[in-house]
Amino acid sequence: MTSDISAELIQRSATLLEALRRAEAKLVTAESCTGGLVAALLTHHAGSSDVTEGGLVTYSNSMKQSVLGVRPDTLRQFGAVSAETVREMASGALGIAQDATHSVSISGIAGPGGGSAEKPVGLVWFGTAVRGGDVRAEARIFKGDRTEVRSQAALYALALVALRLD
């Protein structure tokens, strides 16, 4: 990560923590391609335990199934990098973290390999869920090397959670 991206990640995570406090919300993360980066950014700050319930890194499909309850049929039919999978990841995270009000999930292809015409390197799907509310999914394609894709995905995830607080 460049120092500019690192500084932005730290600043944005601090901003999200304050927004979570104002909303009296608690967040749980379920991360695949970011490998816990979002949770690490949030817990970088003192006092983050007030609004951060926890973080789950479910990199493999078997972990997505056994930890988050992603259905094998979902993974077979749509793949790990899909709207359907991140929705189930976000819902599963809320099911585990009983005190969390919000969840964010991330699954993508950070590269340099692993991409295809349908799912290129840089494609990242995000899921967000609100307890008692809906579960949403959206995708973005990020440019750059593996570190840049992961950093941009973490930034986007922080922004998505902030939007769900409004």
VMD Tcl script that draws the C-alpha trace (Angstrom):
set ca {
  {0.00 0.00 0.00}
  {1.21 3.48 -0.72}
  {1.30 5.87 2.20}
  {-1.49 7.96 0.63}
  {-3.81 4.95 0.43}
  {-2.81 3.84 3.92}
  {-3.57 7.27 5.36}
  {-6.91 7.36 3.57}
  {-7.81 3.88 4.85}
  {-7.02 4.88 8.44}
  {-8.94 8.17 8.14}
  {-12.00 6.58 6.52}
  {-12.12 3.81 9.11}
  {-12.01 6.41 11.91}
  {-14.85 8.31 10.22}
  {-16.92 5.13 9.97}
  {-16.36 4.33 13.64}
  {-17.74 7.73 14.58}
  {-20.74 7.23 12.30}
  {-21.39 3.82 13.88}
  {-21.26 5.42 17.34}
  {-23.70 8.17 16.35}
  {-26.07 5.56 14.91}
  {-25.64 3.33 17.98}
  {-24.80 0.53 15.55}
  {-22.43 -2.41 15.71}
  {-20.67 -3.95 12.70}
  {-19.48 -7.43 11.83}
  {-17.39 -8.13 8.73}
  {-17.18 -11.24 6.55}
  {-14.19 -10.95 4.25}
  {-12.66 -13.11 1.57}
  {-10.33 -11.32 -0.88}
  {-9.54 -8.53 1.61}
  {-8.40 -11.11 4.17}
  {-9.56 -9.18 7.22}
  {-8.31 -5.78 6.09}
  {-11.58 -4.00 6.90}
  {-11.70 -5.47 10.41}
  {-8.01 -4.63 10.91}
  {-8.61 -1.03 9.87}
  {-11.51 -0.64 12.27}
  {-9.69 -2.22 15.19}
  {-6.62 -0.07 14.53}
  {-8.42 2.64 16.50}
  {-8.74 2.69 20.29}
  {-12.32 2.22 21.45}
  {-13.37 0.37 18.31}
  {-14.83 -2.46 20.39}
  {-17.79 -0.16 21.17}
  {-19.03 -0.54 17.60}
  {-17.10 -3.45 16.09}
  {-18.57 -6.85 16.94}
  {-15.96 -8.86 15.06}
  {-14.49 -9.92 11.77}
  {-14.60 -13.23 9.94}
  {-12.14 -14.20 7.23}
  {-13.69 -16.91 5.09}
  {-11.28 -17.24 2.22}
  {-12.14 -20.75 1.07}
  {-15.52 -21.97 -0.11}
  {-15.57 -24.57 2.65}
  {-15.16 -21.82 5.26}
  {-17.90 -19.76 3.63}
  {-20.15 -22.80 3.99}
  {-19.18 -24.00 7.47}
  {-18.76 -20.63 9.18}
  {-21.23 -18.36 7.39}
  {-23.76 -20.89 6.15}
  {-23.34 -20.13 2.45}
  {-25.19 -22.91 0.64}
  {-23.14 -25.30 -1.49}
  {-25.71 -24.85 -4.28}
  {-25.08 -21.10 -4.26}
  {-21.35 -21.61 -4.68}
  {-21.81 -24.24 -7.40}
  {-24.33 -22.23 -9.39}
  {-22.98 -18.69 -9.00}
  {-19.43 -19.03 -7.65}
  {-17.77 -17.41 -4.66}
  {-17.55 -14.06 -6.44}
  {-21.23 -13.29 -6.91}
  {-24.16 -11.29 -5.58}
  {-25.78 -14.42 -4.23}
  {-22.72 -15.46 -2.26}
  {-22.04 -12.07 -0.67}
  {-25.69 -11.78 0.34}
  {-25.48 -15.13 2.11}
  {-22.15 -14.13 3.66}
  {-23.63 -10.88 5.02}
  {-26.68 -12.67 6.41}
  {-24.55 -15.42 7.90}
  {-22.30 -12.91 9.66}
  {-25.33 -11.28 11.31}
  {-26.49 -14.73 12.37}
  {-23.19 -15.35 14.16}
  {-22.73 -11.90 15.69}
  {-25.92 -11.55 17.70}
  {-25.11 -8.03 18.93}
  {-24.27 -6.67 15.48}
  {-26.80 -4.44 13.75}
  {-24.98 -4.27 10.41}
  {-22.72 -6.49 8.35}
  {-20.55 -6.13 5.30}
  {-19.19 -8.97 3.19}
  {-16.56 -8.95 0.47}
  {-15.60 -11.54 -2.14}
  {-13.56 -10.86 -5.23}
  {-10.66 -11.59 -7.52}
  {-7.69 -9.54 -6.34}
  {-5.27 -11.05 -8.87}
  {-2.90 -11.29 -10.45}
  {-4.46 -14.56 -11.65}
  {-7.86 -16.15 -11.27}
  {-9.83 -13.88 -13.56}
  {-11.95 -14.80 -16.57}
  {-13.92 -12.97 -19.25}
  {-17.05 -13.10 -17.07}
  {-15.22 -12.38 -13.82}
  {-12.08 -10.34 -14.49}
  {-9.27 -9.62 -12.06}
  {-10.39 -6.65 -9.97}
  {-14.04 -7.71 -9.76}
  {-15.25 -7.46 -6.17}
  {-18.76 -8.14 -4.87}
  {-19.96 -6.49 -1.66}
  {-22.89 -7.50 0.50}
  {-24.46 -5.41 3.24}
  {-27.15 -6.42 5.68}
  {-29.08 -4.62 8.39}
  {-30.65 -6.61 11.19}
  {-34.40 -6.58 10.61}
  {-33.85 -5.02 7.18}
  {-32.76 -5.98 3.72}
  {-29.63 -7.55 2.32}
  {-28.01 -5.82 -0.66}
  {-25.25 -6.68 -3.07}
  {-23.26 -4.69 -5.59}
  {-20.09 -5.11 -7.58}
  {-17.20 -2.92 -8.59}
  {-14.17 -3.53 -10.78}
  {-10.97 -2.03 -9.40}
  {-7.74 -1.47 -11.33}
  {-4.23 -2.05 -10.10}
  {-2.15 -4.78 -8.54}
  {-3.34 -7.13 -5.83}
  {-2.57 -4.69 -3.01}
  {-4.33 -1.84 -4.78}
  {-7.42 -3.93 -5.52}
  {-7.65 -5.04 -1.89}
  {-7.13 -1.50 -0.58}
  {-9.74 -0.02 -2.92}
  {-12.16 -2.78 -1.96}
  {-11.66 -2.03 1.74}
  {-12.29 1.68 1.13}
  {-15.45 0.90 -0.80}
  {-16.68 -1.45 1.92}
  {-16.24 1.28 4.55}
  {-18.25 3.67 2.38}
  {-21.03 1.12 1.83}
  {-21.46 0.58 5.56}
  {-21.67 4.34 6.10}
  {-24.43 4.56 3.48}
  {-26.41 1.82 5.24}
  {-26.37 3.85 8.48}
  {-28.41 6.68 6.95}
}
mol new
graphics top color blue
foreach p $ca { graphics top sphere $p radius 0.5 }
foreach p [lrange $ca 0 end-1] q [lrange $ca 1 end] { graphics top cylinder $p $q radius 0.2 }
display resetview
